[in-house]
């Protein structure tokens, strides 16, 4: 057994790059040797990578003590390298190059926006959907790396600042105003007519859900749902035609709920968007909708078809984010 003590340089590396993003990898590690230090930093030699929990990482690894035996793994690396590890998880590498380039720019923009509000004192972002899905070098592909390289250092700004460049799978015809979901009021995020995503495999969806299952889901999530649901009605839609409020009627009481909460409570992968119509029949809810996702910002399948039709990454981004500007990172 080897014992490592505080503030001891185990081995010095060469060619350390400027570090920009620290990603919490949502995993812990139990080293096979005794560590008395509260933090250990592993710095690879130039051109080398660190292999940890079946994944290969670029940049440094910080091991931060969580308890007696476990350490958090935080990957510290440059933004360009980080974006490489995101892209394959967000987009298919065979999509047109201008779509990959547009996605690189918004992934970089979103990362730098989030970095302004670190998730924790030990890291800026997480490696899951609460930031952007990041899987290190393991998932990198040649075409997505090329797109990152071709857009190196470019971000999308509004009034000279990076902003939360949201994206989603398919808007279903019109993108959503960010104000409808979050406390975000920005010109590029007010919603536009998409007009490109009707060929998306996620354009249309439908579901049949027993009312009894809806009742249990709502109760499980803490809503005061009527004992026996008699009907479900749409009571308001917003400017993008998405449903904003739903009324669930019962014999004992009614429940009014936002469509956003209704979708989250029932499962956002079942109720794929809030752009739906519905009717209750034979003890079940028949619900049909358009698009997949929250609908704010860039519509990825719209981007795919725009790029296929010959639009550039710049034209795609300016279509979905009006009055934004592609700018070099400061
Ligand atoms: Zn769309």
Boltz pocket constraint, residues with backbone or C-beta under 6 A from the ligand:
constraints:
  - pocket:
      binder: B
      contacts: [[A, 170], [A, 171], [A, 172], [A, 173], [A, 174], [A, 194], [A, 195], [A, 196], [A, 197], [A, 299], [A, 301], [A, 302]]
      max_distance: 6.0
